């Protein structure tokens, strides 16, 4: 079976108009078994996936790097065909630690460069003291100007092809844009049918920032039902198209012009997630989807939660 060709999205805020695959494969933090990671990544590459998303904090960089190396050695894909994203953790979110942190990620991933490097959270904490959730008493002042200058240095050094952020609100993006010489290419945030991020989407679009959605299918474990996958109205839309709720959800994201990272080890679900590019949602579908109750799932990485982390309205 030939791999599916995944459409790409232009990153306007990159020198050479870099393109990122519309759908990527996430690795947070389900990838706990190295063997399973290798099998899943190699299978994903065979099916057509080219974007792989990781982070220093996920603990998956080593396994992902080994899998990608094996796939390249097997001739399944070239490095130039891949798009690899990783992220700067809050303990290294200090101007003097950014470049060393990226070099460490590259060493762990066995790569010479990343395609995209993101500030994981708009927070800084005590260097060398990893904890999750992050204890509020360990937080330090986030030097957004100094850190972003170091991110720009990573780009100039050729350690990454693009730089961006994750979990930034409109207000925090505005603060960043006021000090940035090179604008962020991407903002990776929670986005799904139950948290559609309309205000953030509008702001990012106006400033050439592409959104990458995480939790595109929502998770409900320990928090009640999954407000996307268990939505009766979405099941009706899916049935009308002969598709699954997951496919409807991912198709909606694609039609918003955003990219997204889905996670699955299951071979069939991996394939199903790619079957979203040859059909469209109707105007009526979009009208119904607009009526879905909106609430944020991801509260933040700290304990206790920060009141000002999310400082935007829907």
C-alpha atoms as one frame of an Amber mdcrd trajectory, in Angstrom:
protein
   0.000   0.000   0.000   1.464   3.329  -1.084   1.804   5.963   1.643  -0.838
   8.685   1.698   0.405  12.079   0.561  -0.422  14.538   3.322  -1.130  18.175
   2.379   1.213  20.790   3.811   0.672  24.225   5.321   2.996  27.183   4.714
   4.655  28.795   7.740   4.570  32.489   6.687   6.990  33.638   9.403   9.900
  31.570   8.060  12.549  32.851   5.625  11.973  30.195   2.967   8.225  29.715
   3.496   8.803  26.378   5.192   5.922  23.907   4.862   4.656  21.655   7.650
   2.476  18.568   7.094  -1.142  19.231   8.087  -1.223  16.176  10.346   1.574
  15.006  12.599   2.105  12.220  15.105   2.404  13.233  18.746   4.544  11.523
  21.374   3.403  12.986  24.683   3.781  11.093  27.060   2.120   7.880  25.873
   5.397   6.786  24.339   6.730   4.999  27.421   7.887   1.795  25.737  10.869
   2.185  23.419   9.988  -0.893  21.386   6.396   0.239  20.881   7.593   3.684
  19.880   9.842   2.288  17.180   7.097   0.057  15.812   4.556   2.903  15.865
   6.851   5.466  14.222   8.021   3.117  11.488   4.429   2.092  10.778   3.412
   5.753  10.693   6.163   6.536   8.179   5.029   3.639   5.987   1.510   5.096
   6.013   2.681   8.577   5.054   3.251  10.479   8.326   6.185  12.852   8.107
   5.701  15.251  11.042   6.701  13.924  14.471   6.174  16.017  17.591   8.120
  15.521  20.817   9.526  17.552  23.731  12.363  17.374  26.213   9.810  16.883
  28.995   8.027  13.964  27.320  10.874  11.508  27.737  10.299  10.346  24.160
  13.138  12.089  22.315  15.513   9.122  22.533  12.991   6.543  21.381  11.743
   8.792  18.606  15.286   9.496  17.444  16.141   5.794  17.351  12.974   5.064
  15.377  13.643   7.815  12.844  17.247   6.692  12.405  16.107   3.135  11.787
  13.505   4.281   9.259  16.118   6.364   7.428  18.615   3.473   7.477  15.921
   1.181   6.044  15.373   3.631   3.210  11.745   4.296   4.175  12.266   8.038
   4.289  15.031  10.641   4.050  15.787  13.227   6.723  14.781  15.953   4.276
  11.278  14.476   4.026  10.765  14.554   7.801   9.490  17.431   9.922  10.582
  17.061  13.554   9.367  19.330  16.357  10.655  19.472  19.927  10.189  21.875
  22.819  12.143  23.805  25.451  11.119  22.833  28.989  10.513  25.439  31.692
  13.684  24.545  33.634  15.702  25.628  30.577  13.485  28.605  29.793  16.293
  31.040  30.599  18.355  32.979  28.034  21.676  31.240  28.763  20.184  27.736
  28.724  18.185  27.755  25.470  20.968  26.895  23.016  22.468  24.178  25.270
  18.992  22.674  25.763  18.421  22.466  22.020  21.867  20.940  21.472  21.024
  18.311  24.095  17.713  17.516  22.387  19.493  17.145  19.056  22.025  14.771
  20.600  19.242  12.681  22.139  17.293  12.645  18.863  20.467  11.850  16.866
  19.687  14.746  14.537  21.775  17.615  13.187  18.855  20.046  13.198  15.188
  20.364  14.140  12.537  21.624  11.795  10.723  23.465  14.592  11.693  24.360
  18.161   9.037  25.665  20.550   8.962  27.315  23.957   6.835  24.705  25.740
   5.094  27.051  28.228   5.249  30.796  28.919   6.823  29.968  32.290  10.308
  29.628  33.779  11.276  27.526  36.781  14.369  26.632  38.782  17.072  25.263
  36.444  17.822  21.571  36.952  14.794  20.930  39.154  12.381  18.885  37.062
   8.950  18.153  38.499   5.535  17.602  37.019   3.303  19.202  37.886   5.570
  22.200  38.397   5.479  23.543  41.925   4.454  27.185  41.944   7.161  28.005
  44.486   9.759  26.908  41.899   8.595  29.428  39.290  10.860  32.322  38.336
  10.262  35.455  36.272   9.981  34.599  32.579  12.403  36.769  30.588  10.460
  36.618  27.337  12.773  39.035  25.510  15.985  37.297  26.533  14.648  33.805
  25.909  13.280  34.741  22.486  16.608  36.308  21.505  18.204  32.951  22.349
  15.538  31.156  20.284  16.429  33.451  17.389  20.088  32.540  17.955  19.169
  28.841  17.600  17.742  29.686  14.195  20.795  31.675  13.144  23.082  28.816
  14.218  21.198  26.399  11.981  20.112  24.226  14.904  16.470  24.558  13.831
  14.668  25.671  10.676  11.868  27.483  12.514  11.013  28.704  16.010   7.734
  29.148  17.810   5.828  28.768  21.043   3.295  26.542  22.756   0.444  27.354
  25.149   0.636  31.115  24.497  -2.536  33.185  24.827  -3.239  36.250  22.696
  -1.951  38.532  25.450   1.262  36.535  25.816   1.747  36.502  22.053   1.306
  40.271  21.990   4.042  40.603  24.607   6.311  38.367  22.555   5.652  40.150
  19.267   6.568  43.471  20.896  10.148  42.254  21.496  10.679  39.754  18.657
  12.927  40.388  15.675  11.862  37.097  14.088   8.182  36.316  14.562   7.092
  32.904  15.887   6.140  30.474  13.125   3.815  28.321  15.228   1.755  28.378
  18.414   0.920  24.851  19.579  -2.161  24.850  21.807  -5.126  22.776  22.870
  -7.694  22.999  20.091 -10.592  20.724  19.315 -14.327  20.883  18.697 -14.973
  21.503  22.395 -12.327  24.244  22.582 -12.273  25.973  19.209  -9.994  28.904
  20.102 -11.765  31.434  17.838 -10.097  34.535  19.266  -6.645  32.951  19.226
  -7.134  31.653  15.679  -8.032  35.128  14.453  -5.012  36.716  16.137  -2.575
  34.087  14.897  -3.927  34.252  11.358  -3.534  38.046  11.320   0.108  37.703
  12.394   1.189  34.815  10.175   1.375  32.357  13.070   0.193  28.829  12.261
  -1.610  26.942  15.022  -0.782  23.320  15.745  -3.575  21.694  17.730  -2.825
  19.190  20.446  -5.555  17.062  22.045  -7.470  17.317  18.725  -9.767  14.479
  19.768 -10.010  15.574  23.398  -9.350  13.317  26.368 -11.831  12.689  29.132
 -10.061  10.201  31.360 -10.773  11.012  34.979 -12.755  14.103  33.992 -16.020
  12.658  32.781 -17.024  11.836  29.209 -14.961  12.824  26.192 -16.802  15.928
  24.986 -15.718  15.349  21.408 -15.701  11.600  20.831 -18.894  11.017  22.836
 -20.888  13.898  21.342 -24.182  12.613  19.873 -24.483  15.452  17.370 -20.998
  14.721  16.029 -21.945  11.052  15.732 -24.871  12.099  13.515 -22.602  14.213
  11.304 -20.123  11.344  11.078 -22.822   8.845  10.124 -24.099  11.175   7.398
 -20.643  11.214   5.803 -19.871   7.546   6.425 -16.985   8.658   8.629 -15.976
   8.397  12.285 -16.274  11.166  14.874 -12.471  11.328  14.923 -12.385  11.908
  11.173 -15.038  14.640  11.414 -13.040  16.309  14.192  -9.770  16.238  12.272
 -11.448  17.334   9.055 -12.866  20.360  10.883  -9.383  21.320  12.071  -7.993
  20.925   8.565 -10.715  23.189   7.188  -9.700  25.876   9.714  -6.232  25.950
   8.159  -4.501  24.693  11.295  -2.166  21.746  11.705  -2.598  19.091  14.361
  -0.785  16.272  16.125  -2.799  13.109  16.730  -1.571  10.173  18.804  -2.257
   6.507  18.220  -0.294   3.255  18.296  -3.131   1.459  16.557  -2.374   0.744
  12.897  -5.989   1.089  11.766  -6.625   4.320  13.670  -3.403   5.787  12.289
  -4.742   5.092   8.817  -8.230   6.384   9.588  -6.748   9.682  10.806  -5.285
  10.178   7.331  -8.607   9.587   5.534  -9.773  13.179   5.870  -8.477  14.934
   2.770 -10.866  13.829   0.005 -14.214  15.054   1.394 -15.686  18.149   3.045
 -17.998  19.160   5.847 -21.153  21.014   4.802 -22.237  24.507   5.852 -24.890
  22.850   8.017 -22.211  20.706   9.655 -20.213  23.830  10.491 -23.298  25.562
  11.872 -23.967  22.622  14.195 -20.325  22.423  15.257 -20.402  26.129  16.136
 -23.062  25.346  18.759 -20.889  22.929  20.769 -20.372  24.048  24.358 -16.850
  25.404  24.805 -14.521  24.761  27.740 -10.807  24.292  28.175  -9.541  20.831
  29.103  -5.876  21.606  29.812  -5.618  23.576  33.038  -1.871  24.085  32.991
   1.321  22.421  34.203   1.526  23.900  37.707   0.340  22.919  41.161  -1.663
  24.804  42.256  -2.991  26.184  38.963  -2.116  29.746  37.969  -5.015  32.168
  37.690  -3.332  34.276  35.002  -1.917  31.510  32.770  -4.903  31.699  30.449
  -5.735  35.389  30.229  -8.019  35.338  27.190 -11.697  34.883  26.566 -12.925
  32.406  23.964
